[in-house]
Amino acid sequence: MKITHQLTENAKQTITAVADEFDKIAKNLGNDELVADVPGMLDLLGRGVFRLVVMGEIKKGKSSFINALLGVGNLLPTDVDVATSTVYKIIHGPEKKVKVFFLPDPQTGRLMEPLEIAESQLVEYGTEDGNPGNRKQVDFIAVELPSELLATGLTIVDTPGVGGLYKSHRGITWRYAPNADAVFFILDSTESLISNDEIAFLRDLTDKITKRVYFIQTKTDMASREQREAWEVRNKEILARELPHLAEGNLRYFPISSKLKREGGKLKIAKLVEDSGFSAVEAFLRDELIAAKDFFLCQEIAKPLLAKVGILRGSIDGEARAAQTEAGQELETLRKDLESRQQELSRWEQTTFQSRQQEFSDRFRDLRQRAGDDLQNVLDPQSSHLTVELDKLRQQPNMTAEVLDSKIRDIQYDLIATCSERGHSIIGSFASEIDRALSDFCRDVAAHITEDQVVARSGPFELQNWAEGVPVQQSLHLSHSGFETTRNVLGGGMMGFGITTTIASLILPGIGPLIAGAIAGLMFAGCAGDSMEKRRLEEALAKTERVLREAVMAVRNKALQDFNRIAAERERSIRDLFQAAIRGTRAQYEREITQIRERGSQTQEALRAAAAARSANIATLNSLAFRLQSISQESVRP
């Protein structure tokens, strides 16, 4: 296909649009480094630079060809045995100027500033004689030159000669080969036909870099017409045989004489210039290569862009596979977590909770039974405790029925208070033990129920005032008055009087019956008084015991009522906490299960969204690749 202006413009628009869209996709996916050099590519396209790289073996006349092409004598060194030892870049500039650019220092890595030199110093930096083995670490030499040909955007790159004694130059040449938009490969007309080494070099070049390789056969002035034509035919035959993909249908081959061009221009002899063969080269450059340079640039930019598209597409595919694998593993983990939580909940309800609930119920029953027994024992009216208290009263010195009668109310109050205190202590201990057991249960079985919640559910218990309503005797209501006591003392009866009189006569013989009777009366009265007082005290103690037993029994009844009420309240609170434990634990597991399901749904949704985004990106990249391929694979000729 012939390159047209419209074809070139379409290619430029496609490259610009593709690069812009690719840049957005790559940056959106976090691959900024992949597109870091894309602006430079577009800038190169905008500037319209076309890099023509001149290659060939040493002493084939590369530098002489470039000097003659640009019409400048001695632009590049040509008069030494081995001229070029580094790369020259010839570009357009307002005036002739030469700058040397250096490689980084191998020890320090420091980069020297470019050095502007005189033309006479080129030999010192750019030839094997002046700079053997590139001891001066020259990267390349830039030559600026005002030239109509260069003003079109053409940059000519002269590379060191390869082969022969300087095979190390091949590495330098290969550094610049990838940037070539086209290559002029230099052969000659006298020394040898194209060699196997040159064929191998060209095979690598056309396979790996570019197929836009064109051939210049120099030094035609040094051979007869028959020889140079035979040389041309033979070289073409070798190229067609060894490099058919290059020679087929588009082999450009130009026999030229740099000497005739130089002399014809100097002497202004048109015939010499015509015979030099440069007119065909210049027409090819001007009318075909330079005219087509923008399209070639599009093709050259399309290739690395296409490679970048492939890299990004591969990265997306790789990340997608990794994400799919990771998501699959996550989903499997979530599935196992879900199953595990469901099993744990079932196991907790059917085994752990029921077992601990039964243990607590047994413990509650035992604590209640023990506390009830303790209340019965401590508040038993027949208990030894009450007998001890009565004995203490009986053994108090100067204790009489009257004293006991006067203290009976206080004794009852003291006993009721003591019984209440002991009963309260038993019930308080029972409630505390229940609360501790409940805290242990919740800590072990329902961790979400806090201590504050346990306290709030059980809470402080309220006891009634057991003294209220207990009948308190204000008096013992002793049955003997003072008159009856005196009568009993003085009238002990005839039998007692007679016995006493007889005893008095025996003790005190000689006394008369009246005196003996009087003495006997006094003795009987004293004995009868002591006995009566004891009987009154015993009667008072008996009434006291009866009164106290009634009081203890009343307190016990109230205590048992309070205890049963508090135990029932605790039991209701415990049932409520058990239900709260079941609800709370089930809710906790259900929340975890819901969260696991939500994470699974989110993962699946993320997978679907990622798959959709990936598909969209892949479709876009495929479209970009197709558009780039339509440019890079376009079979065109300049």
VENNOR-V779739 format. One line per field, one symbol per residue. ss: DSSP state (@ for helix, = for strand, . for the rest). psi: psi as a letter, one per 20 degrees, with the letter a starting at -180 (. if undefined). burial: b if it has 24 or more other C-alpha atoms within 12 Angstrom, else e. Layout:
ss->???
psi->???
burial->???
This chain:
ss->.=..@@@@@@@@@@@@@@@@@@@@@@@@...@@@@..@@@@@@@@@@..========....@@@@@@@@@.............=..======....======............===.@@@@@@@@=....@@@...========..@@@@..=====...=......@@@@@@@@@....=======.......@@@@@@@@@@@@@....======.@@@..@@@@@@@@@@@@@@@@@@.@@@@.....===..@@@@@@@@@@..@@@@@@..@@@@@@@@@@@@...@@@@@@@@@@@@@@@@@@@@@@@@@@@@@@@@@@@@@@@@@@@@@@@@@@@@@@@@@@@@@@@@@@@@@@@@@@@@@@@@@@@@@@.....@@@@@@@@@@@@.....@@@@@@@@@@@@@@@@@@@@@@@@@@@@@@@@@@@@@@@@@@@@@.....@@@@@@@@.......................@@@@@@@@@...@@@@@@@@@@@@@@.....@@@@@@@@@@@@@@@@@@@@@@@@@@@@@@@@@@@@@@@@@@@@@@@@@@@@@@@@@@@@@@@@@@@@@@@@@@@@@@@@@@@@@@@@@@@@@@@@@@@@@@@@@@@@@@@@@@@@@@@@....=.
psi->ppprgggggggggggggggghggggghhjjlhhhjhjghhghgghhikpooopprrrqkikghhggghgikopkgqpikrgofpiappoorqrhrpqpqppqqqphghjqpqqqoprqhiihhhhjrhghmpjlhjlpgrppoqpophghiijpppopqqpracilhhhhhgghhighjphqpopprajggqrprhghggghggghhhfqjmpqpoorkhijqrggghghggggghggghghmhhghoikpppoprohghgghghgilohhgggiiihghgggggghfghhjhhghggghhhghggghggghghgggghggghggghggggggggggghggggggghgghfgggghggggggggggggggggggggghkphjqhghgggghgghipqkprhggghhihghggggggggggghgggghggggghggghhggghhhhmhiorhhhgghggrqqpqroihpipppphqilqiprhghggghghmiqhghggghggghhhgnqiqrhgghggghggghggghgghhghhhghgggghgggghhggghgggghghggghggggghgghggghgghgggggghgghgggggghghgggghghggghgggggggggghggggghghhghjporq.
burial->eebeeebbeebbbbbbebbebbbebbeeeeeeebbeebeebbebbeebbbbbbbbbbbbbbbbbbbbbbbbbbbbbbbeeebbbbbbbbbbbeeeebbbbbbeeeeeeeeeeeeeeeebeebbbbbbbebeebbebbbbbbbbbbebebbbbbbbbbbbbbbbeebeebbebbbebbbbbbbbbbbbbbbebbbeeebbebbbebbeebbbbbbbbbbbbbeeeeeebbebbeebbeebeebbeebbeebbbbbbbbbbbbbbebeeeeeebbbbbbbbebbebbbebbbbbbbbbbbbbbbbbbbebbbbbbebbeeebeebbeebeebbeebbeebeebbebbeebbeeebeebbeebbeebeebbeebbebbbbbbbbeeeebeebbeebbeeeebbbbbbbebbbebbbebbebbbbbbbebbbebbbbbbebbbebbeebbebbeeebbbebbeebebeebbeebebbebbebeeeeeeeeebbbebeeebbeebbbebeeeeeeeeeeebbebbbebbbeebbeebbeebbbbbbbbbbbbbbbbbbbbbbbbbebbbebbeebbebbeebbebbbebbbeebeeebeebbebbeebbeebeebbeebeebbebbbebbbbbbebbebebbb
